[in-house]
Amino acid sequence: MIFAAFLIPSILAALLFLIAASFAKKSLAGKDVHNETILGAVLSFFLALSFLFSLLVFQEF
């Protein structure tokens, strides 16, 4: 369980960084960034939930 508390936020943070880089690249090129905006919002929500889950897991120890 403690492994998931480290792994899941790390994966979500890396994915959020990739989405942010894609957002910046497309916005500078003048392309539509709607998909990156929605995906970034969803990943941010799950990243916040995973951090809260991590706090609960670490509180047990």
ZAMI-612503 format. One line per field, with one value per residue (C-alpha): x, y, z; residue number from 1. Coordinates in steps of 0.5 Angstrom, whole numbers. Layout:
// residues N
X (X / ...) .
Y (Y / ...) .
Z (Z / ...) .
k (NUM / ...) .
//
This chain:
// residues 61
X (0 / 6 / 9 / 2 / 3 / 9 / 8 / 1 / 3 / 9 / 6 / 0 / 5 / 9 / 3 / 1 / 8 / 7 / 0 / 3 / 9 / 4 / -1 / 5 / 7 / 0 / -2 / 5 / 3 / -4 / -7 / -13 / -12 / -19 / -17 / -10 / -14 / -20 / -14 / -10 / -16 / -18 / -11 / -10 / -16 / -13 / -7 / -10 / -14 / -7 / -4 / -9 / -9 / -2 / -3 / -8 / -3 / 3 / -2 / -2 / 5) .
Y (0 / 5 / 3 / 6 / 12 / 14 / 11 / 14 / 21 / 21 / 18 / 23 / 29 / 27 / 26 / 33 / 36 / 33 / 36 / 42 / 42 / 40 / 46 / 51 / 48 / 48 / 55 / 58 / 55 / 58 / 51 / 49 / 47 / 45 / 38 / 39 / 44 / 39 / 33 / 38 / 39 / 32 / 30 / 36 / 33 / 26 / 29 / 32 / 26 / 22 / 27 / 26 / 19 / 19 / 23 / 18 / 12 / 16 / 18 / 10 / 9) .
Z (0 / 2 / -5 / -9 / -4 / -8 / -15 / -16 / -15 / -18 / -25 / -24 / -23 / -29 / -34 / -32 / -33 / -40 / -41 / -39 / -44 / -50 / -48 / -48 / -55 / -58 / -55 / -58 / -65 / -65 / -65 / -61 / -53 / -51 / -50 / -46 / -42 / -40 / -39 / -35 / -30 / -29 / -28 / -23 / -19 / -19 / -17 / -11 / -9 / -9 / -5 / 0 / 0 / 1 / 7 / 10 / 8 / 12 / 18 / 19 / 20) .
k (1 / 2 / 3 / 4 / 5 / 6 / 7 / 8 / 9 / 10 / 11 / 12 / 13 / 14 / 15 / 16 / 17 / 18 / 19 / 20 / 21 / 22 / 23 / 24 / 25 / 26 / 27 / 28 / 29 / 30 / 31 / 32 / 33 / 34 / 35 / 36 / 37 / 38 / 39 / 40 / 41 / 42 / 43 / 44 / 45 / 46 / 47 / 48 / 49 / 50 / 51 / 52 / 53 / 54 / 55 / 56 / 57 / 58 / 59 / 60 / 61) .
//
